[in-house]
């Protein structure tokens, strides 16, 4: 059996660029739809047995009808080709309010041949898969509000709620593996969740707390033949070189500059009883993102406008690499040099880009002093870090993210 696994389509993300005059769609949204077309074409051309989408069709739970139409057209193509298709509901597809419809509800409300939406933890055997000799343990995203309602919880620490959710899901999967599976048939686990030990973009590891995080031991259970994950956009195999493959294929197209270095994939897995699963990573290029940073400084006074222009242009790649790319250039320079920056020359140089972002960060020397009645010993490490970020003129957004990362690091080593 051949399974095509992909996740995190987010087809209506259009946070860069212009609209196409012929279709009226944002050009960036067309990038995502082209990626989806590549995946659907591969499934049909290669006659895979099952398409497994591991969640997040859209950017949020309220897609506009135009994008629902575009998603529907492609899923219906799979249906018309007779390909069994499982659509897992992800966190971006699900409303936090109890009882609200999710973003793929039309495929659940109106039956479409060979297409099944999974909106709650479900065990699927051959009878549920039109006779396919396979078993699927499916864990869609479960919202905190749904869990609290089912457990009659009110308020409380979110970490406690998530810990309870992780325990319940782990117990459920173990029960399926012990009581429900047929050991002569392959078993696939699919989940839209974080897994402990996975890596977000920017090489930040997943740790417990503040989110639904499945334990690594659960997904590496040797009774599983393949684990198809969604939610984290960075492609990775959490059990590389061993069985079962535990795979995040990543998002189908780069979403933002946080994914600038990530290649984009879908995966075709060959699953057979009694044999190791073989997976093939299918790469697709996607629209390139280019992110560059430059610091301008001089110990002998301001640089000449000509020298600044030369340094700015040399920080960017050549025209061939810039063509059609989304480009960001972040420049740090002493406050007061703004008039020396020739932005017009930069704009001319980057006309071939799909979109160019110039981020100016003038630097001002500043020393933040503590109030006279406050000693350093009275401050926590996070308090001191907050003072340090402000002394660097970090933006409010950057400061919030840096403090969040610092809390995770401190919590990790405090607990350890």
C-alpha contacts under 8 A as a table, 3 or more apart, distances in Angstrom:
res1	aa1	res2	aa2	distance
1	X	48	X	7.43
1	X	49	X	5.94
1	X	270	X	5.77
1	X	271	X	5.37
1	X	272	X	6.35
2	X	48	X	5.08
2	X	49	X	5.37
2	X	50	X	6.70
2	X	268	X	6.58
2	X	269	X	5.60
2	X	270	X	4.66
2	X	271	X	6.27
3	X	48	X	5.99
3	X	49	X	5.99
3	X	50	X	4.85
3	X	51	X	5.80
3	X	52	X	6.96
3	X	268	X	5.52
3	X	269	X	5.13
3	X	270	X	6.54
3	X	271	X	7.45
4	X	43	X	6.69
4	X	48	X	6.71
4	X	50	X	6.30
4	X	51	X	4.77
4	X	52	X	6.06
4	X	266	X	7.35
4	X	267	X	5.78
4	X	268	X	4.45
4	X	269	X	6.45
5	X	51	X	6.08
5	X	52	X	4.85
5	X	53	X	5.97
5	X	54	X	7.39
5	X	228	X	6.57
5	X	249	X	7.52
5	X	266	X	6.11
5	X	267	X	5.18
5	X	268	X	6.20
5	X	269	X	7.62
6	X	52	X	6.58
6	X	53	X	5.18
6	X	54	X	6.33
6	X	230	X	7.74
6	X	249	X	6.05
6	X	250	X	7.64
6	X	251	X	7.91
6	X	252	X	7.49
6	X	265	X	7.80
6	X	266	X	5.03
6	X	267	X	6.53
7	X	53	X	5.30
7	X	54	X	4.71
7	X	55	X	5.55
7	X	56	X	6.83
7	X	57	X	7.91
7	X	229	X	7.47
7	X	230	X	5.20
7	X	231	X	7.43
7	X	248	X	7.90
7	X	249	X	6.71
7	X	250	X	6.52
7	X	251	X	6.03
7	X	252	X	7.03
7	X	266	X	7.93
8	X	54	X	7.21
8	X	55	X	5.85
8	X	56	X	4.76
8	X	57	X	6.18
8	X	58	X	7.94
8	X	230	X	6.39
8	X	231	X	6.45
8	X	233	X	7.08
8	X	250	X	6.79
8	X	251	X	4.64
8	X	252	X	6.51
9	X	32	X	7.07
9	X	36	X	7.34
9	X	55	X	7.90
9	X	56	X	6.13
9	X	57	X	4.98
9	X	58	X	6.59
9	X	251	X	5.94
9	X	252	X	5.51
9	X	253	X	7.49
10	X	13	X	5.93
10	X	32	X	7.42
10	X	56	X	6.10
10	X	57	X	5.00
10	X	58	X	3.96
10	X	59	X	4.89
10	X	251	X	7.84
11	X	29	X	5.91
11	X	32	X	5.14
11	X	33	X	6.14
11	X	57	X	6.46
11	X	58	X	5.47
11	X	59	X	7.17
11	X	67	X	7.35
11	X	71	X	7.76
12	X	29	X	5.43
12	X	32	X	7.71
12	X	58	X	5.78
12	X	59	X	6.10
12	X	63	X	7.44
12	X	67	X	6.33
13	X	28	X	7.20
13	X	29	X	5.92
13	X	58	X	7.46
13	X	59	X	5.91
13	X	255	X	7.33
14	X	17	X	7.43
14	X	26	X	6.13
14	X	27	X	7.59
14	X	28	X	5.18
14	X	29	X	5.40
15	X	28	X	7.54
16	X	28	X	6.52
16	X	326	X	7.93
16	X	355	X	7.06
17	X	26	X	7.35
17	X	27	X	6.74
17	X	28	X	6.63
17	X	354	X	6.79
17	X	355	X	6.04
18	X	26	X	5.81
18	X	27	X	5.94
18	X	28	X	7.71
19	X	24	X	5.94
19	X	25	X	5.49
19	X	26	X	3.99
19	X	27	X	5.27
20	X	23	X	5.75
20	X	24	X	5.26
20	X	25	X	5.57
20	X	26	X	5.90
20	X	27	X	5.58
21	X	24	X	5.32
21	X	25	X	7.80
25	X	29	X	6.69
25	X	30	X	6.84
26	X	29	X	5.16
26	X	30	X	6.47
27	X	30	X	4.96
27	X	31	X	6.49
28	X	31	X	5.00
28	X	32	X	6.78
29	X	32	X	5.22
29	X	33	X	6.32
30	X	33	X	4.87
30	X	34	X	5.99
31	X	34	X	5.19
31	X	35	X	6.37
31	X	253	X	7.35
31	X	286	X	7.25
31	X	287	X	7.28
32	X	35	X	5.07
32	X	36	X	6.27
32	X	252	X	6.97
32	X	253	X	5.88
33	X	36	X	4.91
33	X	37	X	6.08
33	X	70	X	7.80
34	X	37	X	4.91
34	X	38	X	6.27
35	X	38	X	5.13
35	X	39	X	6.54
35	X	252	X	6.19
35	X	253	X	6.76
35	X	284	X	7.68
35	X	286	X	7.41
36	X	39	X	5.13
36	X	40	X	6.23
36	X	74	X	7.75
36	X	252	X	7.30
37	X	40	X	5.11
37	X	41	X	5.90
37	X	74	X	7.15
38	X	41	X	5.19
38	X	42	X	6.16
39	X	42	X	5.17
39	X	43	X	6.30
39	X	266	X	7.24
40	X	43	X	5.12
40	X	44	X	6.30
40	X	74	X	6.88
40	X	77	X	7.68
40	X	78	X	6.85
41	X	44	X	5.23
41	X	45	X	5.86
42	X	45	X	5.16
42	X	46	X	5.80
43	X	46	X	5.53
43	X	47	X	5.77
43	X	48	X	5.44
43	X	51	X	7.18
43	X	78	X	7.75
44	X	47	X	5.00
44	X	48	X	6.92
44	X	78	X	6.95
44	X	81	X	6.56
44	X	83	X	7.63
47	X	83	X	7.60
48	X	51	X	7.24
48	X	83	X	7.14
49	X	83	X	6.22
49	X	84	X	6.60
49	X	132	X	7.91
50	X	83	X	6.12
50	X	84	X	4.97
50	X	85	X	5.75
50	X	86	X	7.71
51	X	83	X	7.13
51	X	84	X	6.33
51	X	85	X	4.69
51	X	86	X	6.33
52	X	85	X	6.00
52	X	86	X	5.03
52	X	87	X	6.50
52	X	88	X	7.87
52	X	228	X	7.76
53	X	85	X	7.70
53	X	86	X	6.12
53	X	87	X	5.04
53	X	88	X	5.99
54	X	87	X	6.66
54	X	88	X	5.09
54	X	89	X	7.42
54	X	90	X	7.30
54	X	140	X	7.92
54	X	190	X	6.68
54	X	191	X	6.45
54	X	192	X	5.87
54	X	228	X	6.78
54	X	229	X	5.84
54	X	230	X	4.80
54	X	231	X	7.83
55	X	87	X	6.72
55	X	88	X	4.77
55	X	89	X	4.94
55	X	90	X	4.15
55	X	91	X	7.64
55	X	93	X	7.59
55	X	140	X	7.40
55	X	192	X	5.97
55	X	230	X	5.92
55	X	231	X	7.08
56	X	59	X	7.21
56	X	88	X	7.99
56	X	89	X	6.56
56	X	90	X	4.62
56	X	91	X	6.61
56	X	92	X	5.35
56	X	93	X	5.58
56	X	230	X	7.94
56	X	231	X	7.41
57	X	71	X	7.86
57	X	90	X	7.76
57	X	92	X	7.65
57	X	93	X	6.68
57	X	103	X	7.91
57	X	104	X	7.87
58	X	61	X	7.08
58	X	63	X	6.57
58	X	92	X	6.57
58	X	93	X	6.51
58	X	103	X	7.68
59	X	63	X	7.60
59	X	92	X	5.98
59	X	93	X	7.75
60	X	63	X	6.55
60	X	92	X	4.61
60	X	93	X	5.82
60	X	94	X	7.82
60	X	103	X	7.86
61	X	92	X	5.66
61	X	93	X	4.45
61	X	94	X	5.50
61	X	95	X	5.87
61	X	102	X	6.23
61	X	103	X	5.00
62	X	93	X	7.95
62	X	103	X	6.32
63	X	67	X	6.38
63	X	68	X	6.49
63	X	103	X	6.88
64	X	67	X	5.75
64	X	68	X	6.53
65	X	68	X	4.91
65	X	69	X	6.07
66	X	69	X	5.13
66	X	70	X	6.43
67	X	70	X	4.92
67	X	71	X	6.10
68	X	71	X	5.19
68	X	72	X	5.91
69	X	72	X	5.01
69	X	73	X	6.08
70	X	73	X	5.24
70	X	74	X	6.71
71	X	74	X	5.51
71	X	75	X	6.40
72	X	75	X	5.15
72	X	76	X	5.95
73	X	76	X	5.23
73	X	77	X	6.40
74	X	77	X	5.09
74	X	78	X	6.77
75	X	78	X	5.24
75	X	79	X	6.44
75	X	115	X	7.97
76	X	79	X	4.79
76	X	80	X	6.06
76	X	112	X	7.72
77	X	80	X	5.12
77	X	81	X	6.22
78	X	81	X	5.10
78	X	82	X	6.47
78	X	83	X	5.46
78	X	84	X	7.65
78	X	85	X	7.31
79	X	82	X	5.15
79	X	83	X	5.78
79	X	84	X	7.13
79	X	85	X	7.55
79	X	112	X	7.12
79	X	113	X	5.83
79	X	114	X	5.58
79	X	115	X	6.45
80	X	83	X	7.62
80	X	113	X	7.90
82	X	113	X	7.82
82	X	114	X	6.47
83	X	114	X	6.33
84	X	114	X	4.62
84	X	115	X	6.01
84	X	129	X	7.24
84	X	130	X	7.94
85	X	114	X	6.07
85	X	115	X	4.76
85	X	116	X	6.27
86	X	115	X	6.06
86	X	116	X	5.04
86	X	117	X	5.93
86	X	118	X	7.06
87	X	115	X	7.55
87	X	116	X	6.19
87	X	117	X	4.68
87	X	118	X	6.01
88	X	117	X	6.04
88	X	118	X	4.93
88	X	119	X	6.49
88	X	138	X	7.67
88	X	139	X	7.78
88	X	140	X	5.51
88	X	191	X	7.75
88	X	192	X	7.36
89	X	93	X	5.92
89	X	94	X	6.85
89	X	102	X	7.62
89	X	104	X	7.47
89	X	117	X	7.27
89	X	118	X	6.17
89	X	119	X	5.34
89	X	140	X	5.24
89	X	141	X	6.23
89	X	192	X	7.56
90	X	93	X	5.20
90	X	94	X	6.42
90	X	140	X	6.02
90	X	141	X	5.04
90	X	192	X	5.72
90	X	230	X	7.88
90	X	231	X	7.28
91	X	94	X	5.26
91	X	95	X	7.98
91	X	141	X	5.46
91	X	142	X	7.72
91	X	143	X	7.52
91	X	192	X	7.69
91	X	231	X	7.93
92	X	95	X	7.89
93	X	102	X	5.55
93	X	103	X	4.83
93	X	104	X	7.05
94	X	101	X	7.48
94	X	102	X	4.72
94	X	103	X	6.50
94	X	141	X	7.79
94	X	143	X	7.81
95	X	98	X	7.42
95	X	100	X	6.04
95	X	101	X	6.99
95	X	102	X	6.05
96	X	100	X	7.97
96	X	143	X	6.26
96	X	144	X	7.76
96	X	145	X	6.46
96	X	146	X	7.94
97	X	100	X	5.94
97	X	145	X	7.04
98	X	145	X	6.71
98	X	146	X	6.10
101	X	105	X	6.14
102	X	105	X	5.41
104	X	107	X	6.07
104	X	108	X	7.24
104	X	117	X	7.53
105	X	108	X	5.00
105	X	109	X	5.96
105	X	117	X	7.92
106	X	109	X	4.99
106	X	110	X	5.78
107	X	110	X	5.50
107	X	111	X	6.08
107	X	112	X	6.33
107	X	115	X	7.34
107	X	116	X	7.17
107	X	117	X	6.49
108	X	111	X	6.29
108	X	116	X	7.07
108	X	117	X	5.79
111	X	115	X	7.72
112	X	115	X	5.59
112	X	116	X	7.78
114	X	130	X	7.95
118	X	121	X	7.44
118	X	122	X	7.21
118	X	138	X	7.29
118	X	140	X	6.64
119	X	140	X	5.85
119	X	141	X	7.73
120	X	138	X	7.94
120	X	139	X	6.75
120	X	140	X	5.90
120	X	141	X	7.82
120	X	142	X	7.36
121	X	137	X	7.72
121	X	138	X	5.57
121	X	139	X	4.67
121	X	140	X	6.22
122	X	137	X	6.17
122	X	138	X	5.20
122	X	139	X	6.80
123	X	135	X	7.47
123	X	136	X	5.97
123	X	137	X	4.83
123	X	138	X	6.31
123	X	176	X	7.36
124	X	127	X	7.61
124	X	128	X	5.48
124	X	129	X	6.93
124	X	135	X	5.62
124	X	136	X	5.02
124	X	137	X	6.44
124	X	138	X	7.77
125	X	128	X	5.43
125	X	129	X	6.45
125	X	133	X	7.87
125	X	134	X	6.35
125	X	135	X	4.61
125	X	136	X	6.59
126	X	129	X	4.91
126	X	130	X	6.27
126	X	131	X	4.60
126	X	132	X	5.12
126	X	133	X	5.41
126	X	134	X	5.76
126	X	135	X	6.46
127	X	130	X	5.73
127	X	131	X	5.49
127	X	132	X	7.82
128	X	131	X	7.33
129	X	132	X	5.39
129	X	134	X	7.70
133	X	185	X	6.34
133	X	186	X	7.58
134	X	185	X	5.75
134	X	186	X	5.39
134	X	187	X	6.26
134	X	188	X	7.65
135	X	181	X	7.13
135	X	185	X	6.89
135	X	186	X	6.22
135	X	187	X	4.77
135	X	188	X	6.17
136	X	187	X	5.81
136	X	188	X	4.77
136	X	189	X	5.76
136	X	190	X	7.22
137	X	173	X	7.30
137	X	176	X	7.76
137	X	187	X	7.44
137	X	188	X	6.18
137	X	189	X	4.66
137	X	190	X	6.21
138	X	189	X	6.01
138	X	190	X	4.97
138	X	191	X	5.93
139	X	189	X	7.89
139	X	190	X	6.16
139	X	191	X	4.47
139	X	192	X	6.51
140	X	191	X	5.61
140	X	192	X	5.27
140	X	193	X	7.78
141	X	191	X	7.48
141	X	192	X	5.44
141	X	193	X	6.52
142	X	146	X	6.83
142	X	147	X	7.17
143	X	146	X	5.29
143	X	147	X	6.51
144	X	147	X	5.18
144	X	148	X	6.13
144	X	158	X	7.91
144	X	161	X	6.98
144	X	162	X	7.07
145	X	148	X	5.07
145	X	149	X	6.11
146	X	149	X	5.16
146	X	150	X	6.22
147	X	150	X	5.09
147	X	151	X	6.11
147	X	161	X	7.69
147	X	165	X	6.89
148	X	151	X	5.13
148	X	152	X	5.66
148	X	153	X	4.63
148	X	154	X	6.63
148	X	161	X	7.25
149	X	152	X	4.92
149	X	153	X	6.24
150	X	153	X	7.80
153	X	156	X	7.82
155	X	158	X	8.00
156	X	160	X	7.46
156	X	161	X	7.66
157	X	160	X	5.34
157	X	161	X	6.67
158	X	161	X	5.01
158	X	162	X	6.16
158	X	210	X	6.57
159	X	162	X	5.12
159	X	163	X	6.03
159	X	209	X	5.24
159	X	210	X	5.43
159	X	211	X	7.49
160	X	163	X	5.06
160	X	164	X	6.24
161	X	164	X	5.14
161	X	165	X	6.23
162	X	165	X	4.88
162	X	166	X	6.09
162	X	209	X	7.33
162	X	210	X	7.22
162	X	211	X	6.39
162	X	212	X	5.64
162	X	213	X	7.99
163	X	166	X	5.12
163	X	167	X	6.20
163	X	209	X	7.68
163	X	212	X	7.70
164	X	167	X	5.07
164	X	168	X	6.16
165	X	168	X	5.12
165	X	169	X	6.18
165	X	212	X	7.38
166	X	169	X	5.26
166	X	170	X	6.02
166	X	212	X	6.55
166	X	213	X	6.68
166	X	214	X	6.12
167	X	170	X	5.15
167	X	171	X	6.08
168	X	171	X	5.15
168	X	172	X	6.16
169	X	172	X	4.96
169	X	173	X	6.22
170	X	173	X	5.27
170	X	174	X	6.23
170	X	214	X	7.57
170	X	218	X	6.94
171	X	174	X	5.21
171	X	175	X	6.14
172	X	175	X	5.06
172	X	176	X	6.29
173	X	176	X	5.09
173	X	177	X	6.20
174	X	177	X	5.05
174	X	178	X	6.07
175	X	178	X	5.14
175	X	179	X	5.74
175	X	180	X	7.38
176	X	179	X	5.39
176	X	180	X	4.83
176	X	181	X	6.35
177	X	180	X	6.09
177	X	181	X	5.63
177	X	223	X	7.49
178	X	181	X	7.01
181	X	185	X	7.97
181	X	187	X	7.65
182	X	185	X	5.72
183	X	186	X	7.40
184	X	273	X	6.54
184	X	274	X	7.77
185	X	273	X	5.67
186	X	224	X	7.22
186	X	225	X	5.67
186	X	271	X	6.91
186	X	272	X	6.50
186	X	273	X	5.39
186	X	274	X	7.99
187	X	223	X	7.23
187	X	224	X	5.11
187	X	225	X	5.23
187	X	226	X	6.95
188	X	224	X	5.98
188	X	225	X	5.67
188	X	226	X	4.92
188	X	227	X	5.72
188	X	228	X	7.35
189	X	219	X	7.60
189	X	224	X	6.93
189	X	226	X	6.47
189	X	227	X	4.76
189	X	228	X	6.25
190	X	227	X	5.63
190	X	228	X	4.53
190	X	229	X	5.60
191	X	227	X	7.98
191	X	228	X	6.63
191	X	229	X	5.12
191	X	230	X	6.43
192	X	229	X	5.80
192	X	230	X	4.63
192	X	231	X	5.45
193	X	212	X	6.27
193	X	213	X	6.38
193	X	214	X	7.03
193	X	229	X	7.18
193	X	230	X	6.46
193	X	231	X	5.66
193	X	232	X	7.85
194	X	198	X	7.19
194	X	206	X	7.10
194	X	211	X	7.79
194	X	212	X	6.33
194	X	213	X	4.74
194	X	214	X	6.21
194	X	231	X	6.62
194	X	232	X	6.82
195	X	198	X	5.67
195	X	206	X	6.92
195	X	213	X	5.12
195	X	214	X	4.66
195	X	215	X	5.99
195	X	216	X	6.07
196	X	205	X	7.87
196	X	206	X	5.38
196	X	207	X	5.83
196	X	208	X	6.99
196	X	213	X	6.02
196	X	214	X	6.12
196	X	215	X	5.43
196	X	216	X	5.47
197	X	205	X	5.95
197	X	206	X	5.52
197	X	207	X	7.10
197	X	216	X	6.89
197	X	238	X	7.53
198	X	205	X	5.79
198	X	206	X	5.50
198	X	236	X	7.77
198	X	238	X	6.57
199	X	203	X	5.61
199	X	204	X	5.44
199	X	205	X	4.41
199	X	206	X	6.01
199	X	232	X	7.89
199	X	234	X	7.07
199	X	236	X	7.93
200	X	203	X	5.75
200	X	204	X	5.16
200	X	205	X	6.12
200	X	206	X	7.02
200	X	232	X	6.24
200	X	233	X	7.05
200	X	234	X	5.92
201	X	204	X	6.55
201	X	233	X	7.13
201	X	234	X	5.62
201	X	258	X	6.10
201	X	259	X	6.18
201	X	262	X	7.87
202	X	258	X	6.83
206	X	213	X	7.86
207	X	213	X	7.53
207	X	408	X	7.81
207	X	412	X	7.92
208	X	211	X	7.12
208	X	212	X	7.86
208	X	213	X	6.02
209	X	212	X	7.67
209	X	213	X	7.72
214	X	218	X	7.11
214	X	219	X	7.89
215	X	218	X	5.55
215	X	219	X	7.27
216	X	219	X	5.60
216	X	220	X	6.37
217	X	220	X	5.21
217	X	221	X	6.34
218	X	221	X	5.67
219	X	224	X	7.82
219	X	227	X	6.69
219	X	246	X	6.80
220	X	224	X	7.41
220	X	239	X	6.96
220	X	243	X	7.48
220	X	244	X	6.30
220	X	246	X	7.11
221	X	224	X	5.79
221	X	244	X	7.54
222	X	225	X	7.45
222	X	243	X	6.73
222	X	244	X	6.46
224	X	227	X	7.24
224	X	244	X	6.04
225	X	243	X	7.24
225	X	244	X	5.20
225	X	245	X	7.51
225	X	271	X	6.90
225	X	276	X	7.48
225	X	277	X	6.35
226	X	243	X	7.88
226	X	244	X	5.14
226	X	245	X	5.37
226	X	246	X	6.45
226	X	269	X	7.96
226	X	271	X	7.55
226	X	277	X	6.88
227	X	244	X	6.89
227	X	245	X	6.13
227	X	246	X	4.66
227	X	247	X	6.15
228	X	246	X	6.55
228	X	247	X	5.62
228	X	248	X	6.75
229	X	246	X	7.36
229	X	247	X	5.82
229	X	248	X	4.96
229	X	249	X	7.50
230	X	233	X	7.75
230	X	248	X	5.80
230	X	249	X	7.43
230	X	250	X	7.18
231	X	248	X	7.91
231	X	250	X	7.85
232	X	235	X	7.76
232	X	248	X	6.77
232	X	250	X	6.24
232	X	251	X	7.73
233	X	248	X	7.47
233	X	249	X	7.54
233	X	250	X	3.99
233	X	251	X	4.79
233	X	259	X	7.79
234	X	248	X	7.11
234	X	249	X	7.33
234	X	250	X	4.82
234	X	251	X	7.26
234	X	259	X	7.44
234	X	262	X	6.45
235	X	247	X	7.45
235	X	248	X	5.15
235	X	249	X	4.61
235	X	250	X	4.33
235	X	251	X	7.85
235	X	262	X	7.44
235	X	263	X	7.55
235	X	264	X	7.31
235	X	265	X	7.28
236	X	247	X	5.83
236	X	248	X	5.32
236	X	249	X	6.58
236	X	250	X	7.63
237	X	240	X	5.24
237	X	245	X	6.43
237	X	246	X	5.24
237	X	247	X	4.48
237	X	248	X	6.45
238	X	245	X	7.35
238	X	246	X	5.18
238	X	247	X	6.37
239	X	242	X	5.59
239	X	243	X	6.88
239	X	244	X	6.94
239	X	245	X	5.69
239	X	246	X	5.52
240	X	243	X	7.95
240	X	245	X	6.61
240	X	246	X	7.67
241	X	245	X	7.98
242	X	245	X	6.74
243	X	276	X	6.76
243	X	277	X	7.34
244	X	276	X	7.66
244	X	277	X	6.98
245	X	277	X	7.30
245	X	279	X	7.74
249	X	264	X	7.57
249	X	265	X	5.63
249	X	266	X	5.55
249	X	267	X	6.49
250	X	264	X	6.52
250	X	265	X	6.61
250	X	266	X	7.76
251	X	254	X	6.83
251	X	255	X	7.69
251	X	264	X	6.64
251	X	265	X	7.60
252	X	264	X	5.74
252	X	265	X	6.37
252	X	266	X	7.21
253	X	264	X	6.15
253	X	286	X	5.79
253	X	287	X	7.54
254	X	257	X	7.84
254	X	259	X	5.75
254	X	260	X	7.09
254	X	262	X	7.66
254	X	264	X	7.35
254	X	286	X	7.06
254	X	287	X	7.26
254	X	288	X	7.99
254	X	289	X	7.82
255	X	258	X	7.80
255	X	259	X	6.71
256	X	259	X	5.84
256	X	260	X	7.12
257	X	260	X	4.94
257	X	289	X	6.68
257	X	290	X	7.95
257	X	291	X	7.09
259	X	262	X	5.20
260	X	288	X	7.54
260	X	289	X	5.28
260	X	290	X	6.62
260	X	291	X	7.14
263	X	283	X	7.05
263	X	284	X	7.67
263	X	285	X	7.20
264	X	283	X	5.71
264	X	284	X	5.77
264	X	285	X	6.73
264	X	286	X	7.13
265	X	281	X	6.25
265	X	282	X	5.27
265	X	283	X	4.47
265	X	284	X	6.05
266	X	281	X	6.18
266	X	282	X	5.35
266	X	283	X	6.81
267	X	279	X	6.66
267	X	280	X	5.64
267	X	281	X	4.71
267	X	282	X	5.76
268	X	279	X	5.71
268	X	280	X	5.23
268	X	281	X	6.70
268	X	282	X	7.48
269	X	277	X	6.75
269	X	278	X	5.71
269	X	279	X	4.16
269	X	280	X	6.23
270	X	277	X	5.71
270	X	278	X	5.16
270	X	279	X	6.13
271	X	275	X	7.71
271	X	276	X	7.52
271	X	277	X	5.00
271	X	278	X	6.93
272	X	275	X	5.65
272	X	276	X	7.37
272	X	277	X	6.74
285	X	288	X	7.72
287	X	324	X	7.38
287	X	325	X	6.30
287	X	326	X	7.62
288	X	324	X	7.59
288	X	325	X	5.00
288	X	326	X	6.42
289	X	325	X	5.69
289	X	326	X	4.84
289	X	327	X	5.87
290	X	322	X	7.98
290	X	325	X	6.90
290	X	326	X	6.25
290	X	327	X	4.71
290	X	328	X	6.33
291	X	327	X	5.93
291	X	328	X	4.92
291	X	329	X	6.17
292	X	315	X	6.89
292	X	316	X	7.02
292	X	327	X	7.97
292	X	328	X	6.21
292	X	329	X	4.87
292	X	330	X	6.32
293	X	315	X	7.54
293	X	329	X	5.64
293	X	330	X	4.67
293	X	331	X	5.86
294	X	312	X	7.53
294	X	315	X	6.84
294	X	329	X	7.54
294	X	330	X	6.26
294	X	331	X	4.80
294	X	332	X	6.35
295	X	331	X	5.63
295	X	332	X	4.63
295	X	333	X	5.97
296	X	308	X	7.64
296	X	331	X	7.21
296	X	332	X	6.05
296	X	333	X	4.81
296	X	334	X	7.47
297	X	302	X	7.70
297	X	303	X	7.79
297	X	333	X	6.18
297	X	334	X	6.88
298	X	301	X	5.86
298	X	302	X	6.35
298	X	303	X	6.67
302	X	337	X	7.26
303	X	307	X	6.30
303	X	308	X	6.39
304	X	307	X	5.24
304	X	308	X	6.29
304	X	340	X	7.33
305	X	308	X	5.10
305	X	309	X	6.11
305	X	340	X	5.08
305	X	341	X	6.56
305	X	342	X	7.27
306	X	309	X	5.13
306	X	310	X	6.19
307	X	310	X	5.03
307	X	311	X	6.24
308	X	311	X	5.17
308	X	312	X	6.13
308	X	340	X	7.40
308	X	341	X	6.75
309	X	312	X	5.10
309	X	313	X	6.17
309	X	341	X	6.95
309	X	342	X	6.36
309	X	345	X	7.55
309	X	346	X	7.98
310	X	313	X	5.36
310	X	314	X	6.07
311	X	314	X	5.10
311	X	315	X	6.23
312	X	315	X	5.28
312	X	316	X	7.16
312	X	346	X	7.55
313	X	316	X	5.55
313	X	346	X	6.82
313	X	349	X	7.61
314	X	317	X	7.28
316	X	329	X	7.88
317	X	321	X	6.19
317	X	322	X	6.59
318	X	321	X	5.60
318	X	322	X	6.32
319	X	322	X	4.94
319	X	323	X	5.99
319	X	349	X	7.98
319	X	350	X	7.83
319	X	352	X	7.24
320	X	323	X	5.46
321	X	325	X	7.47
322	X	325	X	5.36
322	X	326	X	7.99
322	X	327	X	7.56
322	X	350	X	7.04
322	X	352	X	6.53
322	X	353	X	5.45
323	X	352	X	5.03
323	X	353	X	5.07
323	X	354	X	7.20
324	X	352	X	6.34
324	X	353	X	4.69
324	X	354	X	4.48
324	X	355	X	7.80
325	X	353	X	5.07
325	X	354	X	5.17
325	X	355	X	6.79
326	X	353	X	6.31
326	X	354	X	5.47
326	X	355	X	4.83
326	X	356	X	6.06
327	X	353	X	7.06
327	X	354	X	7.93
327	X	355	X	6.18
327	X	356	X	4.79
327	X	357	X	6.10
328	X	356	X	5.87
328	X	357	X	4.57
328	X	358	X	5.95
328	X	359	X	7.31
329	X	356	X	7.94
329	X	357	X	6.29
329	X	358	X	5.11
329	X	359	X	6.13
330	X	358	X	6.14
330	X	359	X	4.63
330	X	360	X	6.20
330	X	361	X	7.35
331	X	358	X	7.76
331	X	359	X	6.28
331	X	360	X	5.38
331	X	361	X	5.99
332	X	360	X	6.46
332	X	361	X	4.75
332	X	362	X	5.67
332	X	363	X	6.57
333	X	337	X	6.89
333	X	361	X	6.62
333	X	362	X	5.09
333	X	363	X	5.84
334	X	337	X	6.04
334	X	362	X	5.47
334	X	363	X	4.93
334	X	364	X	6.55
335	X	338	X	7.16
335	X	362	X	4.72
335	X	363	X	5.31
335	X	364	X	5.74
336	X	339	X	7.42
336	X	362	X	7.77
337	X	340	X	5.37
337	X	341	X	7.04
337	X	362	X	7.97
338	X	341	X	5.58
338	X	362	X	7.93
339	X	342	X	7.82
342	X	345	X	5.67
342	X	346	X	6.90
343	X	346	X	5.04
343	X	347	X	6.22
344	X	347	X	5.08
344	X	348	X	6.27
345	X	348	X	5.15
345	X	349	X	6.24
346	X	349	X	5.08
346	X	350	X	6.26
347	X	350	X	5.17
347	X	351	X	6.08
347	X	356	X	7.83
348	X	351	X	5.35
349	X	352	X	7.69
350	X	353	X	5.40
350	X	356	X	6.71
351	X	354	X	7.99
353	X	356	X	6.33
363	X	392	X	7.87
363	X	393	X	7.13
364	X	393	X	7.46
366	X	391	X	5.78
366	X	392	X	7.63
367	X	391	X	5.98
368	X	387	X	7.02
368	X	390	X	7.84
368	X	391	X	6.05
370	X	374	X	6.31
370	X	375	X	7.53
370	X	376	X	7.96
371	X	374	X	5.39
372	X	375	X	7.84
374	X	378	X	6.97
375	X	378	X	5.47
375	X	379	X	7.37
376	X	379	X	5.50
377	X	380	X	7.79
379	X	382	X	7.96
379	X	383	X	5.70
379	X	384	X	6.47
380	X	383	X	5.09
380	X	384	X	6.42
381	X	384	X	5.13
381	X	385	X	6.14
382	X	385	X	4.99
382	X	386	X	6.14
382	X	403	X	7.03
382	X	406	X	7.32
382	X	407	X	7.43
383	X	386	X	5.16
383	X	387	X	6.48
384	X	387	X	5.15
384	X	388	X	6.26
385	X	388	X	4.89
385	X	389	X	6.20
385	X	403	X	7.55
386	X	389	X	5.27
386	X	390	X	6.37
386	X	399	X	7.29
386	X	403	X	7.20
387	X	390	X	5.23
387	X	391	X	6.28
388	X	391	X	5.06
388	X	392	X	6.58
389	X	392	X	5.20
389	X	393	X	6.59
389	X	394	X	5.57
389	X	399	X	6.33
390	X	393	X	4.98
390	X	394	X	5.75
390	X	399	X	7.86
391	X	394	X	7.65
394	X	398	X	6.20
394	X	399	X	6.13
395	X	398	X	5.19
395	X	399	X	6.07
396	X	399	X	5.07
396	X	400	X	6.24
397	X	400	X	5.32
397	X	401	X	6.44
398	X	401	X	5.18
398	X	402	X	6.02
399	X	402	X	5.09
399	X	403	X	6.04
400	X	403	X	5.24
400	X	404	X	6.20
401	X	404	X	5.03
401	X	405	X	6.32
402	X	405	X	5.16
402	X	406	X	6.13
403	X	406	X	4.93
403	X	407	X	6.16
404	X	407	X	5.22
404	X	408	X	6.48
405	X	408	X	5.14
405	X	409	X	6.32
406	X	409	X	5.14
406	X	410	X	6.08
407	X	410	X	5.16
407	X	411	X	5.94
408	X	411	X	5.11
408	X	412	X	6.07
409	X	412	X	5.12
409	X	413	X	6.43
410	X	413	X	5.46
410	X	414	X	5.88
411	X	414	X	5.04
411	X	415	X	5.93
412	X	415	X	5.38
412	X	416	X	6.16
413	X	416	X	4.83
